[in-house]
Every structure is written in structure tokens, then in C-alpha cells.
Amino acid sequence: MAIPAIECFLLAEGLYTLKENIFLEISAPNLSSGTLISIVSVKYKEYTAHPNITTTEDVSAIDHVENVPSNQTTPSTENTLEVDLDEPTELEKTQPYQQLQVEQVAQNVDLPNSNLTSAQNTPSLAKPSTSNGSIPTSIEGKNDDMFSFLTQNVIKRKKTKNNLTKTTSSFVAKIIQNDNLTKILANRQNEDTYLFFNSGRTFCWVDLTNKPKDPLTKINFTKAHPICHDVNQLTRSCDHLDVIIGFSSGDIIWFDPLCNKYYRLNKQGIINSSSVTMVRWVPGSENLFMVSYQDGSVVIYDKEKDDQSFSPAVTNEEDGFRVARPSKNGKHNPVSYWQVSKKAVTAFAFSPDCQHVATVSIDGFLRIIDFKQETLFDTYSSYFGGFSCVCWSPDGKYILTGGQDDLVTIWAFREQRIVARCQGHQSWVTGVSFDPWRCDERNYRFGSVGEDTKLLLWDFSVNALHKPKSSGRRASLASQSHTTSVGLRRNLAEREILKNTIHPCLPRSEVAILQPIMDISIDSDPLCSLTFREDSLITTCRKGHIKIWARP
């Protein structure tokens, strides 16, 4: 039976209305991966246009679903553009209720990859910049970590090599550009928002502000489906954007939409031939990005390095987690190779302080990995089946997972325990996300979507959760385990870093249950993602519909 068209839904804060329903006819829909999006917001100052202005002189800022500090400035040769300050950043979202001050975060985060000026020597994260105008973040910290060799010798930024419009590669079937693209980009004066999305064999770039149903660029691929993509938030500038796209063939394309140039990595699976499941730029890095694969591996690449045939040599192994590290002077990808699981890694997410990576896989395990040390930190089991999605709360205290048990599960990262199971979906959960504009130090809003075509919204506060009754012995054991876990966590500063802790799946009788505040079917096809923005909520489905719901 067809689902009635839904054009609005009501919550306590007001009415959410369907503002836009974007659907472009695409070739060969990929019903297994669906449609994923990225958002690029651009704000301009008034300036005198140069007579020879081109399509590469107009972009100034990026606001992705995973935001960077919005008070960071972007390098501009003409110094005429300004950064979009409308959306809060990851640090700004957490600042009101985060235990550490921003300055402390900058001083304590020791993630790999740079010997540039240390964040320890900067008074705050707001204004410092590197020699090339980019903003150093927590990942560009000390130079004594395992990835410091990446920037020991300054590497001039390598331009994407191949012109997409003139390519003879059989990998690309067709590129269709808007006839007025040059004029559209040259005439920007106020603010615009761009939307990137992949669906089927197609990758699209559209103007979300003006004509979202008329693509600026549409690329059709022949030999593989684009599965996922990501936009680098640090390297944004007036003349280029860095976009990476992962494919079902294992190939990765580094793409600049402003000049239609691209470079292909892991060509024909020279490093890993299994399907890509997720790609993400490493927060705060200009060059590094992380890719998860269908074979259970996670690989860190450097866009400035070439590829060569690679057979991982295990240098560290614990509880099935294996790490293969390249030589210190390695000139080729991969930078690092993790064998996380024997089954597909379906998703991963960086913690807000960039110290840890949460990975989920089809084997039903949530694994927390110390990113700097490249060690397995915590392992949690699903109630049933595999996990499909994961995200962190803006303050880094909680992790959400969703999967084949039809549940959204809340985990307390610092306390190393399960907090609640969220019931409401009637099929597999495919996407979870916190709403940072409705979170504070005590209360959290998050959403989830699933194959049941439903959008569910949830409000939770740990103090308001109703813990189920259980036998005295079970409760005592659970309390003892929790107390021990917290005690160990508190002593981390005085102890050697804990090895991986494997947490068994707790029965229903010992875990709090959370019910949604809203449960509504919004599409006729399974949903696959949701994104919260300051003024809207965006959902996507497997068939290719992108729906934008305006906030009250």
C-alpha cells in the first residue's frame, strides 16, 4: 500500500514543513547503498569582479555535516571573501557543556600528521594559521607521533591531474555541466549553499540556494557505483574544493568540482580491491583521509602520495585488530592499514576531540580505536546482528549505533557502558545523528532513519531514563562492573593506557529503554541518511529523493 505523502510533522518546538523534494533521474540506482549528501555553504563579501574571473574564484567556506570551527578564515589570494559563520562548529557546539576548555583541547590532542606549528603554542583555536593560510587543528599537533614524517619535507600541493571533461578513461561515462556554470559562479555576491550527493552511478553537484533541481555538474560512471563521498573542510579556498569519492570497485577519486580536475587513487584495487563503505577526511588534515572497506579493513591515505602494490605486514595484533605500518620514509600509500574485522566495516566516526575513532561492522561489534596509538580501546556487542551506522554526541560523551536489531543504542564513552536501547523502528536502522542545536549539558536530541521508511526523533537525559527492574544479584553485579570501569577510566592519567576491554551484551532486563518523541513514515522507499542543519533537517532515501524539512 502506498504511503501518503507527508509534507509536515509537529513537535513540541513547532511545525517542521517539507521545503524541498529533490529528485534527479539517475542511471542504474544502487538500492544497497542509497543516497548520501554533503553540504557546502558559501558567503561572499562585495568586491569588484576582475575581467578575467573564472569559475575557480568564488568559493570561500565549507559547512559540512561535520563542521569545523566557523570562526576560522580561509586563504584567499584577493582577501575579498569571508567564512560562513551561520552554523556552529563541533567545538562551538560542545563549548557550553564540554568539560575541557577549547584551549585545553588544543593542548592535549596528539593526533598524527604534522610538524607544523603546534597547537600547544597557540592561545586558542580561533585565529592561528599555518604558513599557507590554513587553520591548524588538533590533528596538527606534536611532531613526535607516528605520522610526523608526512610533513618533514614540505610538499607542494599537487593539483588534481586529469581534466574530467576531456578524460578518455573508461571509468567515467559522461559529465554533464550546466551551460551557465561559469556565469553562475562568477555572479555570486551574497550567500549560497551547494549540495553534493551520490546516487546510483551518478555524482551530482547542485545549487541548493537557487535551483536545486538543475545540477551544476552531473557525472555518470561506468564500471562502479559511487558509494560515499566527503568534502575537506580545512582546505577550502576561493579557487578549489577537495572532494573524495569512494566506489564499489575500491577506487577512490579525488575531485575538484571548481576546475573539473580529478586524480584516481587505489586504481583497480592496487591497495584494496573490495568495495568502499565510507570515506572521511581526517579532521584537521589537508592531505589525509580514511577509508573503510567491505573486507573489514580501514586504510589511511595521503592524497599527495602515489599508490603501489601493498601486502600488509602485521606489526601489532590484539583481539583480532591488526595494524600494518609503512616505513617511516614511505613515499607511497597507504599511510596505515588496519584490519579491524573479518567482515565489512560499515561506518566509522571521529570523536569531537579527534582522539578516537568509533567503527561499526557487520559482525555486530562497535570498536573504539585510539587514533594516535592505533590500538583497540573498547569493544561492544550489538543485541542482535550487525551494525550499520555510528555517530558521536557533540560533547564526545555518548556514541549512537544503529543496525540489524532494529534498535538505536546509546553508549557512554567515558563510563564504558551501555546507557539505553531505543525502540521504535520496525526494520534495520540505517542512519543516526545528533541535533547539536537541541543539545545542552544535560539533554540531547538525536534522530534515526531506517529501512521501514521511518524518521524517528528522540530526546534523552541520563537522569530521566527509567532503568528496568532486575534481581538484586544482577543489579549488584552490573553496579560493581560499572563502578570498576569508571574507576579504571579515572585512573588513566596515572596508569598505562588500558588494553582493549570487551563488553558483553547485556540482557533486556538490565538496560534502560527509550521511546521516541516522534515516529513518522516520510517516504515510500527505505531511508538511508539524515543530516541536521541550523534551519533544516535533511533526509535521503535509496531511490534518490532528498527531502529538506524546514525547522519551525
Buried (B, 14 or more C-beta within 10 A) or exposed (E): EEEEEBEEBEBEEEEBBBBBBBBBEBEEBBEEBBBBBBBBBBBBEEEEEEEEEEBBBBBBBBBBBBBBBBBBBBBBEEEBBBBBBBBBBBBBBBBEBBEBEBBEBBBBBBBBBBBBBBBEEBEEBBEBBBEEEBBBBBBBBBBEBBBBBBBEEEEEEEEBEBEBEEBEBEBBBEBBBBEEBBEBBBEBEEBBBBBBBBBBBBBBBBBBBEEBEEBBBBBBBEBBBBBBBBBBBBBBBBBBBBBBBBBBBBBBBBBBBBBBBBBBBBBEBBBBBBBBBBBBBBBBBBBBBBBBBBBBBBBBBBBBBEBEEBEBEEEBEEEBBBBBBBEEEBEBBBBBBBBBBEBBBBBBBBBBBBBBBBBBBBBBBBBBBBBBBBBBBBBBBBBEBBBBBBBBBBBBBBBBBBBBBBBBBBBBBBBBBBBBBBBBBEEBBBBBBBBBBBBEEEBBBBBBBBBBBBBBBBBBEBEEBEEEEBEEEBBEEBEEBBEEBBEEBEEEEEEEEBEBBEBEEBEEEBBBBBEBBBBBBBBBBBBBBBBBBEEBBBBBBBBBBBBBBBBE
